[in-house]
Amino acid sequence: MRNDIHSEAVEDLFEAILSLESKEECYAFFKDICTVNELLSVAQRFHVGEMLLEERTYKEISAVTGASTTTISRVNRLLNDDDQGIEMAYERIKGEIRNDQ
């Protein structure tokens, strides 16, 4: 069972993230709040999620991202839950890319 993440601290964090207005601000904020390894780990998981949504193989995903099959499996399980956060973000950024072209 997943831990309940709803708390005042998490709400405050999300409000801070939503206040950011550019990639430069994101870099500054996340550099202050995360270690390099934490940020790279989150970025890797999102990249794995993108590649899973593109129906890439575990072998290809591992080769491109450096993620272990355990990490890939974990992200794949998250893609099958009810929240669909990765899918939502993926569709939004892919839509923006298509609209920019």
C-alpha positions in Angstrom: 0.0 0.0 0.0 1.3 3.4 -0.9 1.9 6.0 1.8 -0.5 8.9 1.9 1.4 11.9 0.7 -1.3 14.4 1.6 0.2 16.8 4.2 0.6 20.5 4.8 4.3 20.2 3.9 3.5 18.5 0.6 0.8 21.1 -0.1 3.3 23.9 0.5 5.9 22.2 -1.7 3.4 21.8 -4.6 2.3 25.5 -4.2 6.0 26.5 -4.5 6.4 24.3 -7.6 3.3 25.8 -9.2 4.6 29.3 -8.6 7.7 28.7 -10.7 7.5 30.5 -14.1 10.4 29.2 -16.2 12.8 26.4 -16.6 15.6 28.6 -15.1 13.5 29.1 -12.0 12.9 25.3 -11.8 16.7 24.7 -12.0 17.3 27.2 -9.2 14.5 25.8 -7.0 15.3 22.1 -7.5 19.0 22.7 -7.1 18.3 24.2 -3.7 15.8 21.6 -2.5 17.2 18.3 -3.9 20.5 16.7 -4.1 21.8 16.1 -7.6 21.2 12.4 -7.2 17.6 12.9 -6.0 16.8 15.1 -9.0 18.5 12.8 -11.5 16.6 9.9 -10.0 13.2 11.6 -10.4 14.1 12.7 -13.9 15.2 9.2 -14.8 11.9 7.8 -13.6 9.9 10.3 -15.6 12.0 9.4 -18.7 11.4 5.7 -18.1 7.7 6.5 -17.9 7.8 8.3 -21.2 9.6 5.5 -22.9 7.1 2.9 -21.4 4.2 5.0 -22.8 6.0 4.9 -26.2 6.0 1.1 -25.8 9.7 0.8 -25.8 11.3 -2.5 -24.5 12.8 -2.8 -21.1 16.2 -3.5 -22.7 16.0 -0.3 -24.8 14.8 1.8 -21.8 17.7 0.4 -19.7 20.2 1.1 -22.4 19.0 4.7 -22.9 18.3 5.7 -19.3 20.7 3.5 -17.3 17.7 2.4 -15.2 17.6 -1.0 -13.7 14.9 -3.5 -14.7 13.6 -3.1 -11.1 13.2 0.7 -11.6 11.5 0.1 -14.9 9.1 -2.4 -13.4 8.3 -0.1 -10.6 7.5 2.8 -13.0 5.5 0.4 -15.1 3.4 -0.6 -12.1 2.8 3.1 -11.4 1.6 3.6 -14.9 -1.1 1.0 -14.2 -2.5 2.7 -11.1 -5.5 5.0 -11.0 -3.6 8.3 -10.6 -2.1 8.5 -14.1 0.1 11.4 -13.2 2.9 10.5 -15.6 0.5 10.0 -18.5 -1.1 13.4 -17.8 2.2 15.2 -17.9 3.5 13.2 -20.9 0.4 14.0 -22.9 0.6 17.7 -22.0 4.2 18.1 -23.0 3.8 16.1 -26.2 0.8 18.3 -27.0 2.9 21.4 -26.5 5.6 20.1 -28.7 3.1 19.2 -31.5 1.5 22.7 -31.2 4.9 24.4 -31.5 5.8 22.6 -34.7 
